[in-house]
Amino acid sequence: MSETTAETQVLLTETRGAVRIVTLNRPDKLNALNTELTQALLDALEAADRDEGIRAIVLAGAGRGFCAGADLAEFKHLTPDRQDLVVKRADLTSRTQSMLQKLAKPIVSAVQGSAIGGGAGLAIGCDMMVAGADLKFGYPELKHSIVPALVMTGLQRQLGRKIAFELISLGRLLGAEEVLALGLANRVVAADRVLDTALDIAEAWAGANPLAMAAAKSLFYRVADLPYDAAMAAGRDVNALMRGFREAGR
């Protein structure tokens, strides 16, 4: 199995066969998302999606936590008199959060320790999520006089409105078993097994026909937002196209 590694100061990428591991690498800050890390993450996801040798992606965090959300230290520069920076940062965050479901390649989050705010958004924004037993998950932004504006859409689409509003308005942190019970995580394992379990999932994905996988992922999210008849019509169109996947996708 081939194995290559690349890194920047704030982000690590590693290729194992057909799987790309993307690791947030600010462990001293619990991988808090500043502009540099957010841009590096977006670039790495786009690069993995373009790479024809990559068939699945794992998103992980270095150190004892997955991601503590936005780096509040950077907010002192994002003031009303610097509206250009405010808008640029909001656009970058929005693009990064929404990119996960737009990727043609399936992506699984390997989440240990804290997944807070924007980190929680990244964790559940992936197609699947493996949670460590030490997980602390939630949206405490209002406690800091911040609105969780760019993670609210993803959360509400995955939870009933009452529970989603509870998490946003009260800032309550959830443990791994509650996250699993709510359907936000697919697996709960010991913290030291999170990455290996996510890799097992990614390697299973990598064994599938990539054209069929990309079509299945695209259709999955597309039909979620369509009325029943329109969703069935979209499925019918993909069903007709899939006859050529076997010959073209291997």
C-alpha positions, 0 to 999 in steps of 0.5 A: 500500500502506498503511503505519502505525507504532506504538511503545512504548519496548520494542516497535515495530509496523508495518502494511504492507498486511495484514502486521503487523511486530512488532519487539522493541526493546531493541537495547542489551540484544540485545532481552533479554526483561524483563517489560515487553517480554514483556507488550508482545509478548503484547499486540501478538500478541493485537492483531494476531490480533484485527485483521481487516485483518491476515492475517500477522505478522512477528516481528523484533528491532531492532539486531544480534540477534534476542533474547538470551533472558531478561533476567538482570538482572531475576532478582535480583528473582525470588527464593523470598521473592517467589513471587508475582512468580516465578509471575507471570513464569513464567505470562507467559513460558509464555503468550507462548511458546505464543501463537505457534502459537495465533494464527489468523494465520500468523507468520514470525520474521526472525532475525539475530544471536543467538537465545538461550534464550527468544529461540531459543524465539520464533524456532522457535515461529513457523510459519516462520523466516528466519535470517541467515547471522550466526545464533547459536542455542542454549540456554545456560541451564544454564551460568547455573544456569537450567533452560530449562523454558519453551522445552524443549517447543517444542524437543523437538517440533521435533527428535529427543530426542538433538539436543534434549537435546544443545542443552539440556545442553551449551549449544552454539551453532549457526550458520545452516547447521546450524539449516537442516540440522536443519529449524529454519529455512526459509531462510538469507539474508544478514543484511541480507536477513532482514526482506525475505525474511520479508516476502515470505513474509508477503505470500504468506500475506496473499494467501490466503483468511484463513478457509482459512489459519486453518483450515489452521494450526489443523489443522496443529498439532492433528493433530501431537498426535493418533493417526492415526485421530483426526487423519484425523477432524479433517481430514475435519471441516475438509474438510467445512467448507472448502466455504464458505471461498471465499464467506466469506473474501475 
